[in-house]
């Protein structure tokens, strides 16, 4: 398989994953007060939204790379 076709398959897989997953959530631990032996920390829940259009663009671009990679072979 040509490298362009492999890249196309990877883009399609990433695009489908982006369409299936709405957002990425993670917890960030921040130090609020650090005064000698006393430390106060807080956990903050954060999420990064994944736009639907990004998944669609990745799938379309992956299909184009896959088509061009097979055509060049």
Secondary structure, DSSP 8 states (H G I E B T S, - for coil): --HHHHHHHHHHHHHHHHHH--EEEEEEEEEEEEETTEEEEEEEEEEEE--HHHHHHHHHHHHHHHHHHHHH-
